[in-house]
Amino acid sequence: MSASVAAASPTLRFSSATHPLHRPLRRRLPSVRCSLAAAAGPGVRAPPELVDSILSKVKGTDRGVLLPKDGHQEVAEVALQLGKYCIDDPVKSPLIFGEWEVVYCSVPTSPGGLYRTPLGRLVFKTDEMVQAVEAPDVVRNKVSFSVFGLEGAVSLKGKLNVLDSKWIQVVFEAPELKVGSLGFQYGGESEVKLEITYVDEKIRLGRGSRGSLFVFLRR
C-alpha cells in the first residue's frame, strides 16, 4: 500500500497534480535507516469481522467516490478501530511487501489527481489502481484506464525511505504515461508521505500527510 484532463495524443500535457498516488516534491526529508525485512513485533490480531466490515463498506463504491458523507465516516470509524490492533513498528514488517490494490481513498483525487475528478472520470475510465512494494525499498504505482477506446496507464517507480516506526516517504521518479502505442515520461521527481496505521495478510491501511485515508487490499 499520490492536472488537467486531456485527450490521448502525443502532445498530452499534464501538471504535477495528475501523478497518481503522490504529490509534487517540495523538500527532502531525513530518513531513519532500518531493515524493512526485519520481523514484525508482537501484536494482537484484529477481529476478522472488522477487516470484513471495512472491505464491505468500500465495495462497489468506485474506491470511495460513490460514498456519501456518512459512509466515509463509517469507514473512518472502522479504520480507527483497526488501528488499535496495529503491530509495533509496521514499517519493519514483511507484511508491507506485495502487490496491493487501492480499494478506497477518502479524497478521490489523492490517488489519481484530476483523473479522478468528476470531469476526469467522464473521460478516463479507471480500471485498476495498484501499488507494489518490493524488498528492500522499491515502490511501483500504476493506474490503468481506458480513454476513447484506447487502453492506457500511468506508472511510477519510487524509493521507499523509513521516517519512523509508522511513517514512510517514497520519492518517485518522473512518471511514465502510455496510451495505446504511445509512451513517454513527463514531469519530474515527486514524493509522498504515508503513515501505516494497520497491516495484516489481507489489508493495509494508510493515512497521508494531509489526512487522506487509504484502504489497500492484497492481490
N, C-alpha and C positions, 0 to 999 in steps of 0.2 A: 501495500500500500502510500503547473499551476498553467479592437480591430474592426476593421470594417469588413463587412461581408462582400465578397467579390465573386464574379463568375469565374469558372475554371478556365484559365488561359495561361500561356507562358508569361504574361506580364502581370500576374497576380501580385498585389502589394498588400502587405499586412503590417499593422502596428504590433508592438510587443504584446498587446492585450489578446492577440489571437493564439498565443502559445498555450497549449493545453497543460493544465496541472502545474503552472508556475507563474511567477511574476518577474518583471524586469530586475536585473541585478543592480543594486544600488551600492552595496559595500560588502566587503569580505568580512566574515565573522570568524573569530578564533574557534578552532575545533579542539575537542578533547579526544585524543587518540586512545582507542581501546579496541579490543578484538570483538568484532561483531559475531564471530563464530563461537564465542565462549558460551558455556551452558547457562541457561536461564536460572535465576534464583528461585527458591521455593515459593509457591503461591497457592491459593485456594481456587479450584476450578469453578468458573461461573456456572450457575444452573443452566442446563441446556434450554430450558424454556425461555430464558432471557435472550439467548442467541437467536432462537427461533422467532421470538417476538419482534426483534428489531428487523430481521430479514422479511418477515411477513408485512411489516408496516411500510417497507420501501418497495416491495414487489409491485410491478406494474405501474410505477409512478414516473417512468422515464427519468430515473436517477434523482427523484425528488421534485422534478419540475411540476408535476401534476398534484402535489400535495398541498392542501390548504394550510393556513397558518397553524391551526390546532393540530394538524397531522405532523408538522415539523416539530411542534412542542412535544408530542408524544414520543417521537424518535429521540429527541434530546434527553427526555427523561429516562428512557431505557438505556441510552448510552451512558448516562450518569451512573446508573445502577451497575452497568457492566464495568465501568471504570474502577469501582470498588474492588473488583477481582483482578485488576491488572497485576501481572507478575512484577517482581522487583527488576529494575534495570531492563525494561523490554528491549532497548536498543542492542543489548548484548545477546538476545535470544536468537537461536537459529530459526525460530518460528517466523521471523520477519522475512526470510528469504522465500522466494517462489514467485509465481505469477498470480496477480490479483486483478479482479475486475472491479471497477468503480461502480457500485450499485446505488450510491446515494451521495449527494452533497447538499448541504443546507443552503448554499448560494449557487444557483445554476451556472453562473459564468465562471466560478472558480476553477473547475476542471477543464473548461473548454473555451474560455474567452467569449468573444462575440459569436462564435459558432453556436453558443447555447442561449443566446438571447432569443426573444420571440421571433424577430426577423430572421436571425441566423438559423433557427430550427426550421423555418419555412423553406430555406434554400438548401441547407446541409442536413441530411437525414443521418443522425448518428447511429452507427451500427454497433461499435464496441468502444469502450474506454478501458484500456489495460495498462497495468503497471507491473513490470517485472523487476524484482530486487534480487541481484545476483551477488554471491560472495566473491570477494570480501566487501566491495564498496561501489558496485555499479547499479544504477537505476535506469531503466528504459521505460519511457511512457509512449503510448501510441493511442491515438484517436482515429478510428476508421469511420468513414462516412461515404455517402453517395450524394452526388450533385449532378443534376441534369442528365441522369442516366449513366454517369461515369463513377467508377469506384475510386476513392481517394483515401489518404491517410496523412496525418502529421505525426512525426516521430521525433523523440528527443532522447539523447543519451546524456547521463549525468553522473557525477561523482558524489558519493554519499560521505558526509562528514558527521561524526557524532559530536554533539554540543554538550550534552549532559546525560543523565540516566534515562530521560524520556524524549528529549528533543534531538532531531536530526536536521541537517541542512543538506540540500542537494544543489550542486552547481551544474547547470546544464550547458552543453554546447549549443551552437546555433541549430534551430530545428530544421528538419528536412520535410518538405512538402511533396507529395506525389498525387497527381490527379490523372487518371488514365495512364498514358505512356509518358507523361511529363513528370520530371522530378528535379528538384533543386533545393539548395539551402538558402535560408533568408534570415535576416535579423542578426542578433549576436548572442552573447552569453547571458544567462539569466539564473535566478536562484529561487528556492522555496525553502521555508522552514516549516516543519511539521512535528507536532507532539504526538507520540504514540500513546494512546490512552487505554488501549486494550488489544491483546492479540492472543489467538489460540490457533488450533489446527484448521479452523474453518473461516474465521473472520478476523479483520483488523480494523480498529477504529483510530482515527487521527483527527487532530484539530490544528488548523493552520494558524499562522501568527496573527491573522486578522479575525479569527474566531470561527471560520468555516468548519463544519463538522463533516467528515468523510466516513463512509462505510465501504470497506473493501471485502469482497468475497473471494476466497481462494479458488482458483480454477483447477 
